């Protein structure tokens, strides 16, 4: 429920999926409980046993069922205030259900046979009922904190608010910009991925201090109008859109919904502010040309457009030590050297650079910051093992455009044995199979491809085989795939880890 952002329908679809490994364990447990309960119900009925002992028998059956150990989660439950409230309500709901079971057991043992079977199979779904009961409580609490956050922001007369969104790259761009601006200002940057209404509200209420001059917020979206809701809380002076593409299609349904939601940020930016975007992305280019406010763009020098971008990237070169590139801005060329990898990181740095320069940060300060930037964890971060093997960790998330960038980084490692460990891309709705097939085509030129989980195996492997590549190996989980690799890793290997599945996608 927590990993699915408390959405009832998505959680139900996940839970009652017969391919879901978690549901398989739950099903075995509940069938076991139901079978024994029915057997004892019949015994009580035919042998006229006093029903006051039925509750005791049921408790023993429930305790025995605990022997069915659930699958270990990758991400543990985070016990937030909301979770505490949900668990209390769920406990009460389950208590009432068990009370009804015992009540009917006393009245009629045959009826309990049917009732227990149905209710035991529903118990996992009772969390949905509990969540529905919690909705009014959560809505009141949410409204209270939003009003409080907006009131606090009004007390900051000269605070510059910068909002960053995009289908990918927003966390990295936010972090890079924060480091650049820190050389001149007192800056607050929203921690981790605090990019929901409650995340933004928490950042304002708990972290924003009177001495802060700039507030940088990340804005995330996986449903229609999510950005609009965030802009109702915060009205930014400056907005950045890193890229827009096919991501979260499972919830957005169409690419048009994604586009409309992301560009709500531009409409929510103050009229006297400005907007910066990446026009190498076709969707961003279209909206940049029709922006209602002052806008600046970043693109590559050889983009073949008649209109030259405000900031032009050129001569991008990648090696195992990082990347170098040039950025022409205000008719001056800045030579950047960074430990980061990938063309899209050159774009993210450049987006941050445009904003930093507009806010008066000196070029030399920006260059020093870029030289010492550390990769955002699990976003094309590079590390070397003791045996000399290079690991490129891009496991945080994946989308069609980002996957292409990651493959280009891997290709840049010449004379190396190139391996990809991936589960493919998820949350792409009806396009998931097609996009993973195209991803497979990109992977065909690498020496080995290890696919984690069966979810996207068929689509990816079909793409590999179509391009004449070597058939991919399939593993149940990442640990099994990586264990196979560790036996032979050496200094000649470079391994790209592209995406990782949450517990919501454990399929056998």
C-alpha positions, -999 to 999 in steps of 0.1 A, spaced: 0 0 0 28 24 9 49 16 -21 18 21 -43 13 56 -29 -19 45 -10 -38 41 -43 -65 14 -36 -71 1 -72 -34 -2 -80 -28 -20 -47 -57 -44 -53 -46 -52 -88 -11 -59 -75 -22 -80 -45 -47 -102 -64 -23 -110 -93 -17 -148 -94 18 -142 -109 27 -121 -78 51 -140 -56 37 -123 -25 1 -133 -33 12 -169 -38 25 -171 -3 -6 -154 10 -29 -177 -10 -11 -209 4 -15 -195 39 -52 -186 36 -61 -219 19 -44 -237 48 -63 -217 74 -96 -221 55 -91 -258 50 -84 -265 87 -112 -242 99 -137 -260 77 -125 -294 89 -128 -284 125 -162 -267 119 -175 -299 105 -161 -319 134 -177 -296 159 -210 -298 140 -212 -336 135 -198 -346 169 -219 -319 188 -188 -304 204 -193 -273 226 -187 -243 203 -171 -223 231 -138 -241 222 -140 -230 186 -123 -197 192 -94 -214 209 -90 -238 179 -92 -209 155 -64 -191 174 -42 -222 172 -48 -225 134 -39 -188 130 -6 -193 149 3 -223 129 -3 -203 97 25 -180 107 49 -207 96 43 -195 61 70 -169 59 64 -139 36 89 -130 9 116 -106 22 109 -71 10 136 -50 -7 122 -19 10 110 -20 45 78 -3 57 85 33 68 65 38 99 51 73 93 23 89 112 0 80 83 10 43 86 3 43 123 -32 57 117 -38 32 90 -26 3 111 -48 13 140 -79 14 118 -69 -19 101 -65 -35 135 -100 -24 144 -115 -36 111 -98 -70 114 -110 -73 150 -146 -67 140 -142 -93 112 -128 -119 136 -156 -111 161 -182 -117 134 -165 -150 125 -167 -162 162 -202 -150 166 -214 -170 136 -193 -200 148 -213 -200 180 -246 -197 161 -241 -221 133 -209 -241 124 -220 -248 88 -224 -211 81 -189 -205 94 -175 -229 68 -185 -205 40 -179 -173 60 -144 -181 71 -134 -192 36 -146 -160 21 -133 -137 48 -99 -153 50 -95 -148 13 -105 -111 17 -82 -103 47 -55 -89 25 -81 -66 9 -93 -53 43 -63 -29 42 -82 -12 13 -113 -8 34 -92 6 62 -76 31 38 -110 42 26 -121 48 62 -89 68 67 -95 91 37 -115 119 55 -89 119 84 -60 122 59 -77 149 39 -82 171 70 -46 166 81 -33 173 46 -53 205 43 -41 217 77 -4 213 69 -8 228 34 -25 260 49 3 261 75 30 258 48 15 285 26 12 309 56 49 303 64 59 310 28 41 344 29 63 355 57 94 352 35 92 384 14 124 380 -6 127 342 -9 135 330 -45 116 297 -52 129 274 -79 109 243 -90 123 214 -109 103 187 -127 107 163 -156 102 126 -165 138 120 -154 168 140 -143 149 163 -118 166 150 -86 201 153 -102 194 188 -117 180 199 -83 212 187 -65 236 202 -90 219 236 -89 219 236 -51 257 231 -51 262 259 -76 240 284 -57 255 276 -23 286 294 -34 267 327 -32 234 321 -13 219 304 17 200 276 -1 175 250 11 171 221 -13 142 196 -7 158 164 7 158 130 -11 127 128 -33 103 150 -13 83 158 -44 47 152 -34 24 177 -18 32 163 16 69 162 8 70 198 -3 49 208 27 73 190 51 103 207 34 87 241 41 75 234 76 105 215 90 135 227 70 129 263 58 147 288 81 145 326 82 180 329 69 174 310 37 175 331 5 166 304 -21 143 274 -19 148 246 -45 119 222 -47 115 190 -68 80 184 -82 70 149 -91 39 136 -109 24 103 -117 -13 113 -121 -31 141 -140 -28 176 -125 -2 166 -98 20 196 -108 -10 219 -107 -17 208 -71 19 215 -61 18 250 -78 -13 257 -57 10 253 -26 41 270 -41 42 296 -68 78 295 -81 99 324 -94 119 301 -117 110 267 -132 131 240 -148 118 211 -169 145 186 -176 128 163 -201 93 149 -208 88 113 -220 69 81 -216 70 74 -179 42 64 -155 20 57 -184 3 31 -163 -13 58 -142 -12 88 -167 -28 66 -195 -16 88 -224 15 108 -233 -7 139 -237 -17 137 -200 20 136 -191 28 166 -212 -1 187 -199 7 179 -163 44 186 -166 39 219 -183 15 230 -156 47 241 -139 53 269 -166 17 281 -161 23 281 -123 55 302 -125 53 338 -116 49 361 -146 80 381 -138 101 349 -134 116 326 -161 116 291 -174 146 269 -184 143 236 -204 161 211 -225 151 216 -262 170 184 -273 138 168 -260 112 172 -287 83 178 -263 102 204 -243 112 221 -276 76 225 -286 65 240 -254 96 262 -251 86 279 -284 51 286 -270 61 296 -235 40 324 -220 69 336 -199 106 345 -204 124 313 -214 160 299 -219 169 266 -234 198 241 -235 206 220 -265 235 205 -285 255 227 -309 248 204 -339 210 203 -334 203 214 -370 178 240 -358 177 275 -374 172 290 -340 203 285 -319 198 275 -283 206 299 -255 232 275 -241 249 251 -265 266 218 -255 294 204 -276 324 180 -276 310 156 -250 336 130 -242 332 101 -217 357 77 -201 359 57 -170 371 87 -150 341 108 -159 332 133 -187 343 165 -203 322 189 -224 319 225 -235 290 249 -229 286 281 -249 265 306 -230 263 344 -235 289 340 -263 315 325 -239 326 289 -239 329 272 -205 350 240 -204 336 215 -179 352 185 -164 331 162 -142 331 128 -125 296 123 -139 287 102 -169 263 105 -198 250 132 -222 219 137 -202 241 147 -172 257 173 -195 222 186 -201 213 185 -164 245 204 -155 238 230 -182 202 236 -171 215 242 -135 243 264 -150 219 287 -168 199 293 -136 230 298 -115 245 323 -140 212 342 -142 213 345 -104 248 359 -105 271 330 -97 305 334 -112 317 310 -140 348 299 -121 327 290 -91 303 269 -113 333 251 -129 348 242 -95 314 229 -83 309 208 -115 344 193 -112 336 180 -77 300 170 -83 291 135 -70 267 113 -89 232 111 -75 229 76 -60 218 49 -84 216 74 -113 245 65 -136 269 65 -106 303 48 -114 324 27 -91 354 4 -94 356 -30 -76 389 -42 -61 393 -66 -90 392 -36 -114 357 -42 -129 337 -10 -135 301 -9 -123 277 17 -137 247 19 -114 216 33 -131 191 13 -110 169 41 -96 145 42 -125 143 37 -162 125 52 -192 130 48 -230 152 80 -234 172 75 -202 179 39 -212 194 50 -245 216 75 -227 228 47 -204 235 24 -233 256 51 -249 276 55 -218 283 17 -218 293 18 -254 319 45 -247 340 19 -227 361 6 -256 379 -28 -254 358 -40 -224 336 -69 -219 302 -52 -216 274 -67 -195 239 -53 -188 218 -64 -158 183 -52 -162 146 -59 -154 135 -36 -182 111 -7 -179 79 -7 -160 48 16 -156 46 22 -193 10 8 -196 1 -5 -231 35 6 -245 55 -15 -220 61 -45 -243 69 -24 -274 93 -1 -255 111 -31 -239 114 -47 -273 131 -15 -286 153 -15 -255 163 -51 -264 174 -39 -298 198 -15 -281 212 -43 -259 219 -66 -288 255 -52 -293 266 -60 -258 285 -91 -248 260 -104 -222 226 -94 -210 212 -107 -177 175 -101 -173 161 -100 -138 125 -113 -134 102 -127 -161 81 -95 -163 99 -81 -194 121 -110 -204 101 -120 -235 99 -85 -250 136 -76 -243 150 -109 -255 129 -107 -287 145 -73 -295 180 -87 -289 174 -117 -311 158 -96 -339 191 -76 -341 212 -108 -341 224 -106 -306 231 -134 -281 200 -146 -262 197 -131 -227 198 -151 -195 169 -148 -171 173 -148 -133 147 -148 -105 162 -118 -88 192 -94 -89 212 -113 -63 212 -145 -85 222 -125 -116 250 -107 -98 262 -139 -81 267 -154 -115 288 -124 -126 310 -121 -95 326 -155 -103 342 -141 -134 345 -103 -130 379 -87 -136 394 -55 -149 382 -62 -184 345 -60 -174 322 -31 -173 287 -37 -160 256 -15 -164 228 -20 -139 197 -5 -156 167 -2 -133 156 -22 -104 121 -36 -95 102 -26 -64 83 -51 -44 53 -43 -65 68 -61 -95 81 -94 -80 68 -119 -106 77 -156 -110 
